[in-house]
């Protein structure tokens, strides 16, 4: 089975390069595109979450922190940090989900209003499609470094982000 990994990796790298990919800390990825729509048909934010996010973050949003899949039930904590709002919608899993800008905003707002409602700060303004579109124009090249900076900022404020 190991003999399949090297050719598959080479093929994936070649495909990412051919599609105008971007170098990232852990390799080269295809740039997330707003015009790469989902083939699944649904019209609700919850439906989009189930189809595009729950596979990793689980239906209840609990994720698997031990495997670096964040728990979304405390997502609102990021909104209290400098740069946290942009981080929430800018991670590659969100940008590459196949959802449109409006759908990403709807799913993020739905998550914050339902699963993460107890962590959302007062005065929070809902995400907009324009805000998501702007985030797509500035992809994060080192998600781990940005997240670590936010974790350290949270610690300095006496908060804990898992």
Residue frames as a rotation matrix with the C-alpha (Angstrom) as fourth column:
UNK 1
0.565 0.825 0.000 0.00
0.825 -0.565 0.000 0.00
0.000 0.000 -1.000 0.00
UNK 2
0.313 -0.510 -0.801 2.91
0.274 -0.759 0.590 2.37
-0.909 -0.405 -0.098 0.70
UNK 3
-0.652 -0.609 0.452 3.99
0.577 -0.010 0.817 2.18
-0.493 0.793 0.358 -2.94
UNK 4
0.066 0.770 0.634 0.76
0.949 -0.244 0.199 4.01
0.308 0.589 -0.747 -3.82
UNK 5
0.557 0.214 -0.803 1.45
0.641 -0.725 0.252 7.00
-0.528 -0.655 -0.541 -1.58
UNK 6
-0.388 -0.810 -0.438 4.41
0.288 -0.559 0.778 8.53
-0.875 0.176 0.450 -3.46
UNK 7
-0.811 0.109 0.575 2.71
0.567 -0.097 0.818 8.48
0.145 0.989 0.017 -6.89
UNK 8
0.251 0.968 -0.022 -0.53
0.924 -0.233 0.304 9.81
0.289 -0.096 -0.952 -5.39
UNK 9
0.359 -0.206 -0.910 1.36
0.535 -0.754 0.382 12.63
-0.765 -0.624 -0.161 -3.66
UNK 10
-0.736 -0.676 -0.026 3.21
0.318 -0.379 0.869 13.49
-0.598 0.632 0.494 -6.87
UNK 11
-0.501 0.645 0.578 -0.07
0.768 0.023 0.640 13.51
0.399 0.764 -0.506 -8.79
UNK 12
0.515 0.716 -0.471 -1.76
0.855 -0.472 0.216 15.74
-0.068 -0.514 -0.855 -6.20
UNK 13
-0.027 -0.622 -0.782 1.19
0.367 -0.734 0.571 18.16
-0.930 -0.271 0.248 -6.24
UNK 14
-0.883 -0.292 0.368 1.17
0.424 -0.159 0.891 18.27
-0.201 0.943 0.265 -10.04
UNK 15
-0.077 0.943 0.323 -2.58
0.904 -0.071 0.422 18.89
0.420 0.325 -0.847 -10.06
UNK 16
0.533 0.247 -0.809 -2.26
0.686 -0.686 0.243 21.71
-0.495 -0.684 -0.535 -7.50
UNK 17
-0.463 -0.782 -0.418 0.53
0.268 -0.573 0.775 23.27
-0.845 0.246 0.475 -9.56
UNK 18
-0.782 0.195 0.592 -1.46
0.610 0.045 0.791 22.97
0.128 0.980 -0.154 -12.81
UNK 19
0.243 0.965 0.102 -4.46
0.863 -0.263 0.432 24.67
0.444 -0.017 -0.896 -11.18
UNK 20
0.015 -0.300 0.954 -2.39
-0.009 -0.954 -0.300 27.61
1.000 -0.004 -0.017 -9.96
UNK 21
0.602 0.253 -0.757 -1.93
0.650 0.395 0.649 26.34
0.464 -0.883 0.074 -6.42
UNK 22
0.552 -0.386 0.739 -0.29
-0.548 -0.836 -0.028 28.20
0.629 -0.390 -0.673 -3.57
UNK 23
-0.320 -0.730 -0.604 2.66
0.206 0.569 -0.796 27.07
0.925 -0.379 -0.032 -1.46
UNK 24
0.713 0.520 0.470 1.63
-0.415 -0.226 0.881 26.47
0.565 -0.823 0.055 2.14
UNK 25
0.071 -0.705 0.706 3.60
-0.991 0.030 0.131 25.40
-0.113 -0.709 -0.696 5.19
UNK 26
-0.070 -0.033 0.997 2.60
-0.334 0.943 0.008 21.76
-0.940 -0.332 -0.077 4.73
UNK 27
-0.443 -0.137 0.886 2.68
0.677 0.596 0.431 21.62
-0.587 0.791 -0.171 0.94
UNK 28
-0.968 0.126 -0.217 0.98
-0.241 -0.714 0.657 23.08
-0.072 0.688 0.722 -2.09
UNK 29
-0.385 0.905 0.181 -2.80
0.527 0.376 -0.762 23.45
-0.758 -0.198 -0.622 -2.25
UNK 30
-0.448 0.402 0.799 -5.27
0.753 -0.312 0.579 24.53
0.482 0.861 -0.163 -4.87
UNK 31
-0.989 0.086 0.122 -6.52
-0.131 -0.891 -0.434 28.00
0.072 -0.445 0.892 -4.06
UNK 32
-0.449 0.893 -0.030 -10.05
0.638 0.297 -0.711 28.02
-0.626 -0.338 -0.703 -2.63
UNK 33
-0.966 0.158 0.205 -12.53
0.075 -0.586 0.807 29.38
0.247 0.795 0.554 -5.14
UNK 34
-0.562 0.827 -0.036 -15.92
-0.389 -0.302 -0.870 30.89
-0.730 -0.475 0.491 -4.56
UNK 35
0.095 0.612 -0.785 -16.98
-0.991 -0.014 -0.131 29.58
-0.091 0.791 0.605 -7.98
UNK 36
-0.768 -0.298 -0.567 -16.36
-0.336 0.941 -0.038 25.94
0.544 0.161 -0.823 -7.02
UNK 37
-0.098 0.852 0.515 -19.94
-0.965 -0.207 0.159 25.22
0.242 -0.481 0.843 -5.96
UNK 38
-0.629 0.020 0.777 -21.16
-0.422 0.831 -0.363 22.19
-0.653 -0.556 -0.514 -4.10
UNK 39
-0.797 0.382 -0.468 -22.97
-0.310 0.407 0.859 19.52
0.518 0.830 -0.206 -6.08
UNK 40
-0.685 0.570 -0.454 -25.17
0.728 0.553 -0.405 18.69
0.020 -0.608 -0.794 -3.11
UNK 41
-0.378 0.648 0.662 -28.54
0.088 -0.686 0.722 20.39
0.922 0.332 0.202 -3.11
UNK 42
-0.092 0.415 -0.905 -29.62
0.995 0.061 -0.073 22.04
0.025 -0.908 -0.419 0.12
UNK 43
0.083 0.182 0.980 -30.88
0.377 -0.916 0.138 25.47
0.923 0.358 -0.145 0.99
UNK 44
0.950 0.296 0.102 -30.41
0.018 -0.378 0.925 25.73
0.312 -0.877 -0.365 4.75
UNK 45
0.223 -0.895 0.387 -27.35
-0.852 -0.372 -0.369 26.75
0.474 -0.247 -0.845 6.71
UNK 46
0.211 -0.097 0.973 -27.74
-0.724 0.653 0.222 23.63
-0.657 -0.751 0.068 8.84
UNK 47
0.922 0.170 0.347 -27.88
0.094 0.772 -0.629 21.48
-0.375 0.613 0.696 5.70
UNK 48
0.674 -0.739 0.010 -24.69
-0.288 -0.274 -0.918 23.08
0.681 0.615 -0.398 4.39
UNK 49
0.076 -0.635 0.768 -23.03
-0.997 -0.045 0.061 22.48
-0.004 -0.771 -0.637 7.76
UNK 50
0.501 0.175 0.848 -24.01
-0.360 0.933 0.021 18.81
-0.787 -0.316 0.530 7.73
UNK 51
0.965 -0.054 0.257 -22.83
0.250 0.491 -0.835 18.30
-0.081 0.870 0.487 4.14
UNK 52
0.600 -0.735 0.317 -19.63
0.054 -0.358 -0.932 20.35
0.798 0.576 -0.175 4.28
UNK 53
-0.046 -0.622 0.782 -18.47
-0.756 -0.490 -0.434 20.54
0.652 -0.611 -0.448 7.89
UNK 54
0.569 0.412 0.711 -19.92
-0.815 0.399 0.421 17.75
-0.111 -0.819 0.563 10.02
UNK 55
0.815 -0.312 -0.488 -17.71
0.039 0.871 -0.491 15.10
0.578 0.381 0.722 8.46
UNK 56
-0.267 -0.958 -0.103 -14.80
0.337 0.007 -0.941 16.52
0.903 -0.286 0.321 10.47
UNK 57
-0.751 -0.054 0.658 -16.45
-0.454 -0.681 -0.574 18.68
0.479 -0.730 0.487 13.13
UNK 58
-0.850 0.488 -0.198 -19.25
0.526 0.771 -0.359 16.16
-0.023 -0.409 -0.912 13.84
UNK 59
-0.161 0.901 0.404 -22.96
0.624 -0.224 0.748 16.91
0.764 0.373 -0.526 13.71
UNK 60
0.688 0.453 -0.567 -22.87
0.720 -0.327 0.612 18.38
0.091 -0.829 -0.551 17.22
UNK 61
0.769 -0.418 0.483 -19.84
-0.185 -0.869 -0.458 20.60
0.611 0.263 -0.746 16.45
UNK 62
0.910 -0.362 0.202 -17.62
-0.162 0.140 0.977 18.87
-0.382 -0.922 0.069 19.03
UNK 63
0.501 -0.757 -0.419 -14.85
-0.754 -0.144 -0.641 18.08
0.425 0.637 -0.643 16.55
UNK 64
0.849 -0.391 -0.355 -11.91
0.486 0.841 0.238 15.93
0.206 -0.375 0.904 17.57
UNK 65
0.853 -0.502 0.143 -9.41
-0.521 -0.838 0.163 18.27
0.037 -0.213 -0.976 19.26
UNK 66
0.385 -0.739 0.552 -6.94
-0.168 0.532 0.830 15.42
-0.908 -0.412 0.081 19.85
UNK 67
0.001 -0.331 0.943 -6.73
0.870 0.465 0.163 15.13
-0.493 0.821 0.289 16.04
UNK 68
-0.803 -0.423 -0.419 -6.60
0.282 -0.890 0.358 18.89
-0.525 0.169 0.834 15.50
UNK 69
-0.469 0.766 0.440 -10.24
0.500 -0.181 0.847 19.23
0.728 0.618 -0.298 14.46
UNK 70
-0.962 -0.051 0.267 -11.53
-0.161 -0.686 -0.710 22.13
0.220 -0.726 0.652 16.59
UNK 71
-0.414 0.849 -0.330 -14.64
0.879 0.279 -0.386 22.09
-0.235 -0.450 -0.862 18.73
UNK 72
-0.657 0.189 0.730 -16.97
0.369 -0.764 0.530 24.65
0.658 0.617 0.432 17.14
UNK 73
0.311 0.865 -0.394 -19.22
0.794 -0.009 0.608 24.94
0.522 -0.502 -0.690 20.18
UNK 74
0.373 -0.267 -0.889 -16.89
0.653 -0.605 0.456 27.65
-0.659 -0.751 -0.051 21.56
UNK 75
-0.033 -0.391 0.920 -16.29
0.981 -0.190 -0.046 29.40
0.193 0.901 0.389 18.24
UNK 76
0.767 0.463 0.445 -17.49
0.391 -0.886 0.249 32.74
0.510 -0.017 -0.860 19.61
UNK 77
0.643 -0.604 -0.471 -14.38
0.454 -0.194 0.870 32.99
-0.617 -0.773 0.149 21.78
UNK 78
-0.270 -0.779 0.566 -12.37
0.938 -0.079 0.339 33.78
-0.219 0.622 0.751 18.66
UNK 79
0.290 0.487 0.824 -14.57
0.692 -0.701 0.171 36.83
0.661 0.521 -0.541 18.06
UNK 80
0.965 0.047 -0.258 -13.16
0.237 -0.577 0.781 38.36
-0.112 -0.815 -0.568 21.25
UNK 81
0.199 -0.979 -0.038 -9.58
0.528 0.075 0.846 38.31
-0.826 -0.189 0.532 19.90
UNK 82
0.260 -0.224 -0.939 -7.77
-0.643 -0.765 0.004 40.64
-0.720 0.603 -0.344 17.52
UNK 83
-0.541 -0.430 -0.723 -7.79
-0.840 0.315 0.442 38.81
0.038 0.846 -0.531 14.19
UNK 84
-0.784 0.237 0.574 -10.11
-0.059 0.891 -0.449 36.09
-0.618 -0.386 -0.685 15.47
UNK 85
0.270 0.942 -0.199 -13.08
-0.290 -0.118 -0.950 37.14
-0.918 0.314 0.242 13.39
UNK 86
0.299 -0.239 -0.924 -11.09
-0.954 -0.089 -0.285 36.85
-0.014 0.967 -0.255 10.16
UNK 87
-0.757 -0.634 0.156 -9.58
-0.643 0.766 -0.006 33.55
-0.116 -0.105 -0.988 11.33
UNK 88
-0.280 0.733 0.620 -13.00
-0.203 0.586 -0.785 31.92
-0.938 -0.345 -0.015 11.77
UNK 89
0.755 0.655 -0.018 -13.94
-0.130 0.123 -0.984 32.37
-0.643 0.745 0.178 8.11
UNK 90
0.513 -0.613 -0.600 -10.42
-0.858 -0.379 -0.346 32.31
-0.016 0.693 -0.721 6.67
UNK 91
-0.175 -0.605 0.777 -9.22
-0.508 0.732 0.455 28.82
-0.843 -0.315 -0.435 7.55
UNK 92
-0.808 -0.247 -0.535 -8.68
-0.588 0.266 0.764 26.54
-0.047 0.932 -0.360 4.53
UNK 93
-0.831 0.536 0.151 -11.50
0.506 0.840 -0.196 24.19
-0.232 -0.086 -0.969 5.54
UNK 94
0.084 0.860 -0.503 -13.97
0.328 -0.500 -0.801 27.06
-0.941 -0.097 -0.324 5.27
UNK 95
-0.073 -0.186 -0.980 -12.47
-0.688 -0.702 0.184 28.66
-0.722 0.688 -0.077 2.18
UNK 96
-0.800 -0.328 -0.502 -12.21
-0.596 0.524 0.608 25.34
0.064 0.786 -0.615 0.34
UNK 97
-0.594 0.608 0.527 -15.61
-0.117 0.583 -0.804 24.01
-0.796 -0.539 -0.274 1.39
UNK 98
-0.825 0.314 0.471 -17.23
0.554 0.276 0.786 24.61
0.116 0.909 -0.401 -1.99
UNK 99
0.176 0.897 -0.405 -19.75
0.912 -0.304 -0.276 26.99
-0.371 -0.321 -0.872 -0.42
UNK 100
0.183 -0.032 0.983 -20.38
0.615 -0.776 -0.140 30.41
0.767 0.630 -0.122 -1.91
UNK 101
-0.801 -0.488 0.347 -19.51
0.107 -0.686 -0.719 33.56
0.590 -0.539 0.602 -0.01
UNK 102
-0.173 0.834 0.525 -23.13
-0.809 -0.424 0.407 33.98
0.562 -0.354 0.748 1.07
UNK 103
0.635 0.415 -0.651 -23.36
-0.077 0.873 0.482 30.33
0.769 -0.256 0.586 2.14
UNK 104
-0.311 -0.808 -0.500 -20.17
0.613 0.232 -0.755 30.57
0.727 -0.541 0.423 4.21
UNK 105
-0.794 0.068 0.604 -21.57
-0.379 -0.832 -0.405 33.65
0.474 -0.551 0.687 5.96
UNK 106
0.232 0.971 0.052 -24.88
-0.733 0.140 0.666 31.87
0.639 -0.192 0.744 6.57
UNK 107
0.459 -0.114 -0.881 -23.21
0.346 0.936 0.059 28.76
0.818 -0.332 0.470 8.01
UNK 108
-0.651 -0.753 -0.102 -20.89
0.432 -0.256 -0.865 30.81
0.625 -0.606 0.492 10.24
UNK 109
-0.595 0.503 0.627 -23.82
-0.667 -0.744 -0.038 32.89
0.447 -0.441 0.778 11.49
UNK 110
0.484 0.786 -0.385 -25.92
-0.446 0.600 0.664 29.76
0.753 -0.150 0.641 12.05
UNK 111
0.033 -0.571 -0.820 -23.10
0.577 0.681 -0.451 28.12
0.816 -0.459 0.352 14.04
UNK 112
-0.876 -0.436 0.207 -22.68
0.133 -0.630 -0.765 31.21
0.464 -0.643 0.610 16.19
UNK 113
-0.351 0.833 0.427 -26.45
-0.832 -0.487 0.266 31.48
0.430 -0.262 0.864 16.78
UNK 114
0.682 0.642 -0.350 -26.92
-0.453 0.747 0.486 27.80
0.574 -0.173 0.801 17.65
UNK 115
0.601 -0.458 -0.655 -24.01
0.542 0.836 -0.086 25.57
0.587 -0.304 0.751 18.67
UNK 116
-0.406 -0.903 -0.144 -21.71
0.784 -0.263 -0.562 28.37
0.469 -0.341 0.815 19.84
UNK 117
0.305 0.638 0.707 -24.32
0.292 -0.769 0.569 30.83
0.907 0.033 -0.420 21.14
UNK 118
0.903 0.062 -0.425 -23.02
0.429 -0.093 0.899 30.70
0.016 -0.994 -0.110 24.74
UNK 119
0.050 -0.979 -0.196 -19.57
0.851 -0.061 0.522 31.86
-0.523 -0.193 0.830 23.61
UNK 120
-0.037 -0.014 0.999 -20.59
0.828 -0.561 0.023 34.76
0.560 0.828 0.033 21.36
UNK 121
-0.769 -0.310 -0.560 -19.73
0.596 -0.664 -0.452 38.19
-0.232 -0.681 0.695 22.77
UNK 122
0.297 0.870 -0.393 -22.36
0.625 -0.488 -0.609 40.89
-0.722 -0.064 -0.689 23.12
UNK 123
0.374 -0.058 -0.926 -22.55
-0.412 -0.904 -0.110 43.20
-0.831 0.423 -0.362 20.15
UNK 124
-0.559 -0.582 0.591 -21.39
0.231 0.575 0.785 40.58
-0.797 0.575 -0.187 17.66
UNK 125
0.067 0.513 -0.856 -22.25
-0.808 -0.476 -0.348 41.55
-0.585 0.715 0.383 14.09
UNK 126
0.644 0.226 0.731 -23.18
0.123 0.912 -0.391 38.72
-0.755 0.341 0.560 11.69
UNK 127
-0.541 -0.821 0.180 -20.79
0.225 0.065 0.972 37.81
-0.810 0.567 0.150 8.90
UNK 128
0.478 0.644 -0.598 -21.62
-0.462 -0.395 -0.794 39.07
-0.747 0.656 0.108 5.41
UNK 129
0.781 -0.158 0.604 -20.96
0.548 0.639 -0.540 37.62
-0.300 0.753 0.586 1.98
UNK 130
0.805 -0.499 0.322 -18.76
-0.152 -0.698 -0.700 40.66
0.574 0.514 -0.637 1.22
UNK 131
0.452 -0.641 0.620 -16.62
-0.861 -0.133 0.491 39.92
-0.232 -0.756 -0.612 4.27
UNK 132
0.500 -0.227 0.835 -16.15
0.106 0.974 0.201 36.31
-0.859 -0.012 0.511 3.15
UNK 133
0.886 -0.158 0.436 -15.28
0.440 -0.008 -0.898 37.45
0.145 0.987 0.062 -0.38
UNK 134
0.655 -0.674 0.341 -12.60
-0.634 -0.736 -0.237 39.76
0.410 -0.061 -0.910 1.05
UNK 135
0.393 -0.494 0.776 -11.20
-0.613 0.487 0.621 36.89
-0.685 -0.720 -0.112 3.16
UNK 136
0.758 -0.075 0.648 -10.85
0.423 0.812 -0.401 34.75
-0.496 0.578 0.648 0.03
UNK 137
0.870 -0.421 0.259 -8.60
-0.001 -0.525 -0.851 37.42
0.494 0.740 -0.457 -1.47
UNK 138
0.069 -0.858 0.508 -6.09
-0.873 -0.298 -0.385 37.02
0.483 -0.417 -0.770 1.38
UNK 139
0.732 0.249 -0.635 -5.61
-0.048 0.948 0.316 33.28
0.680 -0.201 0.705 2.04
UNK 140
0.678 -0.491 0.547 -3.75
-0.659 -0.076 0.748 32.27
-0.326 -0.868 -0.376 5.19
UNK 141
0.340 -0.625 -0.703 -0.43
-0.567 0.461 -0.683 30.69
0.751 0.631 -0.197 4.33
UNK 142
-0.705 -0.561 -0.434 0.35
0.035 0.584 -0.811 29.47
0.708 -0.587 -0.392 7.87
UNK 143
0.294 0.950 0.103 -2.86
-0.187 -0.048 0.981 28.63
0.937 -0.308 0.164 9.71
UNK 144
0.398 -0.188 -0.898 -1.00
0.783 0.579 0.226 27.04
0.477 -0.793 0.378 12.63
UNK 145
-0.690 -0.719 -0.088 1.01
0.676 -0.595 -0.435 30.22
0.261 -0.359 0.896 13.29
UNK 146
-0.517 0.589 0.621 -2.10
-0.325 -0.806 0.494 32.42
0.792 0.054 0.608 13.15
UNK 147
0.524 0.750 -0.404 -3.97
0.059 0.441 0.896 30.07
0.850 -0.493 0.186 15.48
UNK 148
0.023 -0.610 -0.792 -1.04
0.930 0.303 -0.207 29.93
0.366 -0.732 0.574 17.90
UNK 149
-0.859 -0.309 0.407 -0.94
0.211 -0.940 -0.269 33.72
0.466 -0.146 0.873 18.01
UNK 150
-0.061 0.929 0.366 -4.67
-0.470 -0.350 0.810 33.75
0.881 -0.123 0.458 18.83
UNK 151
0.523 0.188 -0.831 -4.23
0.494 0.728 0.476 31.07
0.694 -0.660 0.288 21.52
UNK 152
-0.467 -0.781 -0.415 -1.44
0.836 -0.236 -0.496 33.12
0.289 -0.578 0.763 23.14
UNK 153
-0.729 0.290 0.619 -3.60
-0.226 -0.957 0.183 36.25
0.646 -0.006 0.764 22.98
UNK 154
0.367 0.914 -0.170 -6.44
-0.187 0.252 0.949 34.34
0.911 -0.317 0.264 24.64
UNK 155
0.212 -0.373 -0.903 -4.14
0.840 0.541 -0.026 33.07
0.499 -0.754 0.428 27.40
UNK 156
-0.808 -0.568 0.153 -2.96
0.448 -0.762 -0.467 36.62
0.382 -0.309 0.871 28.08
UNK 157
-0.462 0.737 0.493 -6.62
-0.605 -0.668 0.432 37.58
0.648 -0.099 0.755 28.60
UNK 158
-0.679 0.154 0.718 -7.27
-0.605 0.437 -0.666 34.60
-0.416 -0.886 -0.204 30.88
UNK 159
0.479 0.839 -0.258 -9.22
-0.832 0.340 -0.439 32.72
-0.281 0.424 0.861 28.21
UNK 160
-0.455 -0.576 0.679 -8.67
-0.240 0.813 0.530 29.16
-0.858 0.079 -0.508 27.07
UNK 161
0.414 0.502 -0.759 -9.09
-0.890 0.047 -0.454 28.18
-0.192 0.864 0.466 23.45
UNK 162
0.185 -0.287 0.940 -8.82
-0.101 0.946 0.309 24.50
-0.978 -0.152 0.146 22.62
